[in-house]
Amino acid sequence: DRVNSDIFDSLDRIRDYIRLLNLGSPQIIAVGGQGAGKSTVLDRLFGYYILPRSKNLCTLCAIRVQFRRGRDFSCSIEVRTREDSKVVEGTYEKVEKENFDDIHIRVEDKMNKLSPDGKIVRDKEIVVTIESPNDPCLDYLDLPGLVSTGNGQDGRVKDIMELARDVLTKEYD
């Protein structure tokens, strides 16, 4: 039951060259309206329930899910700075295979610690890295939903728009 195509097998063979050229892995970035189902669609693409979901504004920061090929299953969650992708001290967490079913709870906990006041976080992102023999080497990036009006959102509209602009500029400079 491999979900991979020959293109991912080919990319894996040239992965080191891609890194040397600083091209990064292929990516899918989810940008869209609040409550439109971005996280739900990404979870279906992953085949795992990883991202927090809610009808209200739920995603408060960029959440990057990185799939990598490896001999065995491994998973980690950490918070990184958006500017230079450095791991924020004390945020690295290894997730054992037997605890993987509750990964969405762990991601949501990281997000709530990152933003206890519920405000949009623009300078950090949560990174989930999953290594397994059968997943393609691919990155997904989930962003907070775009909203069209402030309506008491305490600057969220501006923060969400700036985060989306920053991400798209950095990822596709």
C-alpha positions as MATLAB code, in Angstrom:
seq = 'DRVNSDIFDSLDRIRDYIRLLNLGSPQIIAVGGQGAGKSTVLDRLFGYYILPRSKNLCTLCAIRVQFRRGRDFSCSIEVRTREDSKVVEGTYEKVEKENFDDIHIRVEDKMNKLSPDGKIVRDKEIVVTIESPNDPCLDYLDLPGLVSTGNGQDGRVKDIMELARDVLTKEYD';
ca = [
       0.000    0.000    0.000;
       2.434    2.673   -1.113;
       1.062    6.148   -1.557;
       4.173    7.228   -3.377;
       4.712    7.686   -7.031;
       7.898    7.252   -9.022;
       8.461   11.037   -8.836;
       9.022   10.812   -5.062;
      11.407    7.885   -5.498;
      13.348    9.991   -8.030;
      13.388   13.013   -5.710;
      14.724   10.853   -2.892;
      17.675    9.754   -5.049;
      18.672   13.380   -5.733;
      17.740   14.751   -2.278;
      21.380   15.533   -1.325;
      21.876   17.531   -4.537;
      18.640   19.417   -3.884;
      19.950   20.343   -0.412;
      23.348   21.429   -1.811;
      21.568   23.736   -4.248;
      19.453   25.048   -1.358;
      16.236   24.207   -3.228;
      14.457   22.532   -0.321;
      11.812   19.846   -0.556;
       8.663   20.148   -2.647;
       6.017   22.003   -0.616;
       2.296   22.495   -0.383;
       1.182   25.694    1.372;
      -2.422   25.973    2.535;
      -3.754   29.539    2.343;
      -7.446   30.327    2.482;
     -10.369   31.649    4.450;
     -10.995   31.001    8.114;
     -12.921   27.768    8.613;
     -12.508   26.756    4.958;
     -11.054   23.361    5.886;
      -7.342   23.876    5.136;
      -6.169   21.801    8.098;
      -8.738   19.088    7.414;
      -7.667   18.795    3.761;
      -3.993   18.643    4.747;
      -4.688   15.946    7.342;
      -6.409   13.909    4.631;
      -3.363   14.343    2.383;
      -1.092   13.212    5.242;
      -3.272   10.250    6.078;
      -2.831   11.237    9.747;
      -4.710   13.568   12.123;
      -1.910   16.020   12.945;
      -3.263   19.582   12.761;
      -5.594   21.263   15.249;
      -9.098   21.810   13.833;
     -12.010   24.018   14.807;
     -14.811   25.974   13.171;
     -13.419   29.119   14.803;
      -9.980   30.623   14.299;
      -7.837   27.682   15.301;
      -4.395   27.842   13.679;
      -2.500   30.642   15.432;
       0.888   30.219   13.747;
       2.469   28.548   10.756;
       2.580   24.774   11.225;
       5.049   22.936    9.011;
       4.754   19.172    8.588;
       7.834   17.604    7.018;
       7.753   14.060    5.693;
      11.088   12.368    5.130;
      12.068    8.882    4.044;
      13.884    6.740    6.568;
      14.395    3.109    7.503;
      12.123    3.283   10.572;
       9.324    5.472   11.867;
      10.297    8.506   13.917;
       8.472   11.712   14.758;
       9.351   14.970   16.502;
       7.674   18.298   17.225;
       9.531   21.538   17.880;
       9.135   25.278   17.653;
      11.508   27.137   15.325;
      12.115   30.780   14.599;
      10.730   31.773   11.219;
      13.655   34.044   10.385;
      16.513   31.542   10.662;
      14.743   28.230   11.451;
      16.581   27.786   14.778;
      14.966   25.469   17.318;
      13.559   27.389   20.284;
      15.212   26.014   23.405;
      13.123   23.543   25.387;
      10.546   22.929   22.646;
      11.893   19.731   21.044;
       9.742   16.683   21.736;
      10.177   13.179   20.359;
       6.902   11.358   19.730;
       7.027    7.602   20.108;
       5.124    5.485   17.592;
       2.723    4.217   20.263;
       1.809    7.837   21.153;
       1.448    9.041   17.555;
      -2.371    8.840   17.587;
      -2.534   11.859   19.905;
      -0.069   13.989   17.915;
      -2.780   16.557   17.091;
      -3.177   17.163   20.845;
       0.576   17.661   21.226;
       0.652   20.107   18.279;
      -2.276   22.038   19.751;
      -0.541   22.139   23.173;
       2.613   23.561   21.540;
       0.498   26.176   19.771;
      -1.328   27.152   22.974;
       2.000   27.519   24.808;
       3.326   29.600   21.918;
       0.233   31.816   22.006;
      -1.465   31.641   25.422;
      -3.398   34.848   24.657;
      -4.758   33.483   21.353;
      -2.921   36.040   19.217;
      -1.342   35.253   15.854;
       2.359   34.348   16.151;
       4.374   35.596   13.195;
       7.977   35.029   14.279;
       7.836   31.307   15.120;
       6.417   28.130   13.609;
       5.669   24.648   14.840;
       7.541   21.957   12.912;
       6.434   18.332   12.895;
       8.943   15.986   11.260;
       7.858   12.453   10.374;
      10.301    9.933    8.995;
       9.109    6.602    7.655;
       9.897    4.149    4.877;
       6.698    4.879    2.921;
       6.067    8.641    3.054;
       7.256   10.943    0.249;
       9.845   13.621    0.991;
       7.414   16.536    1.024;
       6.682   19.603    3.184;
       3.258   20.983    4.023;
       2.674   24.398    5.564;
      -0.614   25.277    7.243;
      -1.330   28.957    7.878;
      -3.988   30.724    9.951;
      -7.206   31.329    8.043;
      -7.640   34.655    6.323;
     -10.450   36.813    7.686;
     -12.001   39.724    5.866;
     -12.920   41.975    8.760;
     -11.547   42.882   12.175;
     -14.803   42.772   14.136;
     -12.956   42.933   17.447;
     -10.217   40.546   16.342;
      -7.515   42.665   18.074;
      -5.292   43.133   15.049;
      -5.591   39.506   13.950;
      -6.524   40.466   10.405;
      -3.340   42.497    9.992;
      -1.195   39.810   11.678;
      -2.679   37.000    9.568;
      -2.193   38.933    6.326;
       1.391   39.837    7.250;
       2.195   36.241    8.220;
       0.787   34.954    4.908;
       2.765   37.587    2.991;
       5.958   36.811    4.969;
       5.617   33.062    4.428;
       4.929   33.338    0.702;
       7.791   35.822    0.254;
      10.270   33.682    2.214;
       9.227   30.348    0.721;
       9.046   31.621   -2.878;
      11.555   34.488   -2.904;
];
